[in-house]
Amino acid sequence: MARIISTPTSTPPSSPPPATDGASSGPIARSPPLPSDKEVTVLVTGFSPFSSYLTNTSWSIASRLPTNLSSTPIHPTPIRILTPSSPIRVSYTSVLATLPQIYKQHPDVDIVLHIGMAGGRNYYTLETKARRDGYEMKDVDGRVLGDGDGEDDIRWRGRVKEWEECPEVLESEFDTEDVWRRWVSAVPDRRGGGTKLHGSIKFLGCVELGLCILSDTIRPVKTNTVYDLQGMDLRPSADAGRYLCEFTYYASLARYYQAQSDHQGDKPVMFLHVPADHSEQALQRGKDVAIGLTRALVESRRLGRRAKASSDLSV
């Protein structure tokens, strides 16, 4: 049962509240800030086609990203973007084999951004958590990741033994609220028009295990507030779909979780879901969104903003 912190209802502002370098309204702890002139390396991945989709927009977007983002007065940190030579195959066994190879090839990355495609969505989502269990949808090889109950299941305990001691749910160490606000403000103007943001801009609280939940993930709430966000619908999400996207997200988070003896170290991983629209305009828009999110992640991390551990949260 989710325990929610009540917050006073207020009139929505006429423009999105800017991300600040001061104290956040949520339960946030600070990690040491990074120098603004130090180049930050971001690893960005995408996926191969699956099901009836002949192309996967996640890889189309990831492979279009520039290799460098220069510093600007607003974004003072230079960024180097690394993209693997090929997309991640939509297969549980492939993910388990491919991810270690990717990390081995790129051992010194500061941030990891996985991009995946959500076929049923026409909006972009910043995923806040990943679950370890319950992967029952078949991959491109016709296999599911379960508990070994089905004859074509990959045996969970046998295949991913190193995850048995990991929490059932892992979330990024990024301050998701801060990243989201910076993301919204970083998207460049390409399309014009307004965007309705669904739900409250503020986080309402946290549930057990310390997972941040937004009001619109509990029950969609439309506001009448329209911001000039270039016709883009940008939403945080607490449900990454329990398919290869979320499985990959968990795999990366688990890698960082296990790398720390006390399991309290950073897990600098985020996941972006993009729509399936493969038109040129949509791909350019997706590229802009991904660049905006990359800058937001870097600046949030540079300023030492990270989520508090669940044991430190009070409700």
Secondary structure, 3 states (H helix, E strand, C coil): CCCCCCCCCCCCCCCCCCCCCCCCCCCEEECCCCCCCCCEEEEEECECCECCECCCHHHHHHCCCCCEECCCCCCCCCEEEECCCCCECCCHHHHHHHHHHHHHHCCCCCEEEEEEECCCCCCEEEECEEECCCECCCCCCCCEEECCCCCCEEEHHHHCHHHCCCCCEEECCECHHHHHHHHHHHCCCCCCCCEEEECCCCCCEEEHHHEEECHHHHCCCEEEEEECCCCCCEEEECCCCCCHHHHHHHHHHHHHHHHCCCCCCCCCEEEEEECCCCCHHHHHHHHHHHHHHHHHHHHHHHCCEEECCHHHCCC
